[in-house]
Structure formats: C-alpha cells, structure tokens
C-alpha cells in the first residue's frame, strides 16, 4: 500500500474530527460554518459527558432521538443522490 499523497490534509481532518468529538461548541461552529452534522454517536457522547438534571436529560434525549432519526433519513437521501450522480 502506498502512502497517503496528502498526509497533512489527512492529519488535519483527524484533528478536526477529534476536536469536536467531545466539544459541543466546536461542533456548533462546524455546523454553522460548513453545515457538517456531527455523527449521532458523537452527539450522544456529548450529552452523556454533561452533568444534566434528570429533566434536562430527558428533554435532550427526546431531541436526540429526533436528531438520530432525521440524520439517518438525510444520510439515505444523500447517498441516493450521490449514487445517481455517479451512475
């Protein structure tokens, strides 16, 4: 296997992904600037790492379930569009 022809680009992508993995503020910046939605697994991690009251936890969990549902639907639509564009 050959080396990645763009090691710096690859490295910076990893840094960005890891940076907002646990940082909701950075994830929000990413969303605002580039419309990049964080993976639901990472959003769940962000929720679990906060010290939330039971009521706030329930509220965010309800929102998270909706987010997870629509994220999956958007992913399917995006995949279909890309398949048709590459056909």
C-alpha positions in Angstrom: 0.0 0.0 0.0 1.2 3.5 -0.8 1.3 6.4 1.5 -1.5 9.0 1.5 -0.5 11.6 -1.0 -1.9 14.3 1.2 -0.7 13.5 4.7 -1.2 17.0 6.1 -4.8 17.1 4.9 -5.5 13.7 6.3 -3.9 14.7 9.6 -5.9 17.9 9.9 -9.2 16.0 9.2 -8.4 13.7 12.0 -7.7 16.7 14.3 -11.0 18.3 13.4 -13.0 15.2 13.9 -11.4 14.5 17.3 -11.6 18.2 18.4 -15.4 18.3 18.3 -15.9 14.7 19.3 -16.4 15.9 22.9 -16.8 19.7 22.4 -20.4 20.8 21.6 -19.2 24.4 21.0 -16.8 23.3 18.2 -19.4 21.0 16.7 -21.8 24.0 16.7 -19.2 26.1 14.9 -18.7 23.4 12.3 -22.4 23.2 11.7 -22.7 26.9 11.3 -19.7 27.3 9.0 -19.9 24.2 6.9 -23.3 22.6 7.6 -21.4 19.5 8.9 -23.7 17.5 11.1 -21.9 15.5 13.9 -22.5 11.8 13.9 -25.3 10.8 16.3 -22.8 8.7 18.2 -20.7 11.8 19.0 -23.8 13.8 19.9 -24.8 11.0 22.3 -21.2 11.2 23.8 -21.5 14.9 24.3 -24.8 14.5 26.1 -23.5 11.8 28.3 -20.5 13.8 29.3 -22.6 16.7 30.6 -23.8 16.7 34.2 -27.5 17.2 33.5 -30.5 17.3 35.7 -33.0 14.4 35.1 -35.5 16.7 33.4 -32.8 18.2 31.2 -31.5 14.8 30.4 -35.0 13.6 29.3 -35.5 16.7 27.2 -32.2 16.3 25.4 -32.8 12.6 24.9 -36.1 13.3 23.2 -34.4 15.8 20.9 -31.5 13.4 20.3 -33.9 10.6 19.2 -35.4 13.0 16.6 -31.9 14.1 15.5 -30.9 10.4 15.1 -34.0 9.7 13.0 -33.6 12.6 10.7 -29.8 12.2 10.4 -30.4 8.7 9.1 -33.0 9.8 6.7 -30.8 12.6 5.4 -27.9 10.2 5.0 -30.1 7.8 2.9 -31.2 10.7 0.7 -27.7 12.0 0.3 -26.4 8.5 -0.6 -29.2 8.1 -3.2 -28.4 11.4 -4.8 -24.7 10.6 -4.9 -25.4 7.2 -6.4 -27.4 8.7 -9.2 -24.8 11.3 -9.8 -22.1 8.7 -10.1 -24.1 6.4 -12.3 
